[in-house]
């Protein structure tokens, strides 16, 4: 099969023929139809992000495709089914605290690296091998629609955060990082889950106005000034009432004062979800006052990815018409132009933009 291979950090992807994956028990082989390219994939391939990848590897986290072969433990899947391949691979022998690898992207700890040795190759290929439990049925779609369904991989990240925080219909949410790719996805997911109001702070007036255009008056934009106390008060005023949940998805490059301004706008007994990159590139960590957390009974959730059932539940939100994939502008490349796709994703990383490879 044809695949794009990363042979060493700092090098271009090489398009070559690789052996087809071999089916084992507890596994499914999928013909990849479309796979998203992360906006920071160039930083992963250069080594800048220091992701744990055992090279050489076929990269690519997740994708949309059709079932080619199933193992004896599959009872609902059928050959030809349209599916989403969830890249979050969990160890099966540690249910309480499983080791995790993101197939085709990275791994956490020694246990995650053991997972990666087997489920290492990702979706930048004509076929991929996926754990049975990571193959989620989509129902009937067309080949043309497969590219837009790749947005599931972006939307699932904030959905996992809101599930951890037990977001309830009618609550007020603040999305810290709302003008970014994952942050704008968080706005749409929160509204789909029934949030009455989403406070959307940012510096880009054009993007803030676009969020209001897309989703209406339930989005409350706030232009950030960089002054922590002033910005916090502006966010509170925009909410028009208590902020029940703050979701942070800020990148590593953002000042901790910007992140703290949003987090500390949450009401007493409120919840905070941390899914961003504070401290990942070095520098100061996030300093939150112990007395404020304790006396206000603040619940803080650190969340990496999402629970195993999240993808199926998110697909149901799409099928119900509550979450619209047509918000996304798709640019597609064939596998021979995978390097062009990576470059395009890096320079077109705005809200509701999706770069995909169609093997």
PEFEN-V834642 format. One record per backbone hydrogen bond with DSSP energy under -0.5 kcal/mol. CO is the residue of the C=O (numbers start at 1). NH is the residue of the N-H. If there is no record, write none. Layout:
co = {CO;CO}
nh = {NH;NH}
This chain:
co = {1;2;3;3;5;5;6;6;8;13;14;14;16;24;26;27;28;29;29;30;30;31;34;35;36;38;40;40;41;42;43;43;43;44;45;47;51;53;57;57;58;59;60;60;63;64;64;65;66;67;69;71;73;78;81;82;82;83;84;84;85;87;87;89;91;99;100;101;101;102;102;104;106;107;108;109;110;111;112;113;114;115;115;118;120;123;124;126;128;130;131;132;134;134;135;136;142;143;144;145;146;147;148;149;150;151;151;152;154;154;155;156;157;158;159;160;161;162;163;168;171;171;172;172;173;174;174;175;175;175;176;177;180;181;182;183;184;185;186;187;188;189;190;191;194;197;198;199;199;200;201;201;202;203;204;205;206;207;208;209;210;211;212;215;216;218;218;219;220;222;222;226;227;228;229;230;231;232;233;234;235;236;236;237;242;243;244;245;246;246;247;247;248;250;251;255;255;256;257;258;259;260;262;263;267;270;271;272;273;273;274;277;279;282;285;286;289;290;291;292;293;294;296;298;299;299;300;301;301;303;307;309;310;311;312;313;314;315;316;317;317;318;323;324;325;328;329;331;333;334;335;337;338;339;340;341;342;343;344;350;352;354;355;356;357;357;358}
nh = {18;126;5;16;7;14;56;57;11;15;5;16;3;27;132;71;130;68;69;32;128;66;64;357;38;41;43;44;45;46;47;48;49;47;10;50;53;55;6;59;122;124;62;123;85;33;34;83;31;80;29;74;75;81;67;138;139;65;86;136;63;89;103;101;94;91;108;89;103;105;106;60;102;109;112;113;114;115;116;117;118;118;119;120;104;125;4;32;30;28;134;135;86;136;137;84;146;146;147;149;150;150;151;152;153;154;155;156;157;158;159;160;161;162;163;164;165;167;166;171;196;197;244;245;199;176;247;177;178;201;249;180;184;185;186;187;188;189;190;191;192;193;195;194;170;173;220;175;201;222;177;178;224;205;208;209;210;211;212;213;214;215;216;218;219;198;220;221;200;202;224;228;231;232;233;234;235;236;237;238;239;240;241;240;244;267;271;174;248;273;176;249;275;277;254;258;259;260;261;262;263;264;265;266;270;299;246;301;248;275;303;280;282;281;287;288;293;294;295;296;298;297;269;300;272;301;302;274;303;305;310;313;314;315;316;317;318;319;320;322;323;321;325;327;328;330;354;356;358;337;338;341;342;343;344;345;346;347;348;353;329;331;37;333;35;359;335}
